[in-house]
Amino acid sequence: MSHGLPDRSHLLTEQRNPRSASLHRMSVAECVRLINDEDARVIEALREAAPALGALIEAAEPGFIAGGRLVYVGAGTSGRLGVLDAAEAPPTFQVEPGRVVGIIAGGVGALTRSSESKEDERSGAHAELDALRLTGRDTVIGIAAGGTTPFVLGAIERAASLDDRPVTALIVCADVEPPAGVGHLIMLRTGEEVLTGSTRMKAGTATKLVLNTISTTLMVRAGRVYENLMVDVRATNDKLRDRAARIVATLTGLGRVESLSLLDRAGGAVKTAVVMHRLGVPRESAEERLRSCGDRLDRALGEVSE
């Protein structure tokens, strides 16, 4: 008798890896080698998923640039990875808090303490999603290694049911049919885990890489990166002041002392400092120039048309 319990044995993420069948007898060196060899499969999985991932980002780009939000929804490891990527966006890109959102089953407490039972609540994310007042400019991405998490699937269904429907996507590490409401299915075929069912391993690593790719590419397209430098960083502590000064030095040719001085006169803003030096204008003029160019440094410097 099943007692109504879903049977997930058919999912690749739940199946045994024949290469690790003798895991309990392996030496430290053998464990390290095996895990490393299995992790190498993650990169191939991402290569295979690249076309679908690119299509998702292209769909999300117009809305995000227009002020929309990127919303991750997950449970357990998947939820923690979404919250992590959301938390790292403001300090890296100076994007406004709330532009990248992480919703995890069980709330903030689930970041450090397991709340796995919450993932079975299909309507568990509805209140948080409703509070966001989603629109067609937003993108809602569910994260579920096996593709069956009720908390995540219910969130996607909720978002897809709106009249002004957001872009919707689901990141999975198993072969599944697109669930209801999913506009973009990102399938990461990472295979069986070294430790059977432990999707914090290859599946988690692949998911982290995909989320990095989504958020970073959107920030690049939104003009928050110049060349390969995080020019929206602000010098709010010693580490960031050092990084900001090095970016200014790279883009202006100034020495360290001069770059730090220019950065101070620019109020700690790298873009402003670079425009001040390259165009030979005071801070107020540089700030106005950036505002008129959508805060894009390449446009402010006249490198591309507006």
Secondary structure by P-SEA (a helix, b strand, c coil): cccccccccccccccccccccccccccaaaaaaaaaaaaaaaaaaaaaaaaaaaaaaaaaccccccbbbbbbbbcaaaaaaaaaaaaacccccccccccbbbbbccccccccccccccccccccaaaaaaaacccccbbbbbbbcccccaaaaaaaaaaaacccccbbbbbbcccccccccccccccccccccccccccccaaaaaaaaaaaaaaaaaaaaacccccccccccccccaaaaaaaaaaaaaaccccaaaaaaaaaaacccaaaaaaaaaacccaaaaaaaaaaaccccccccccccc
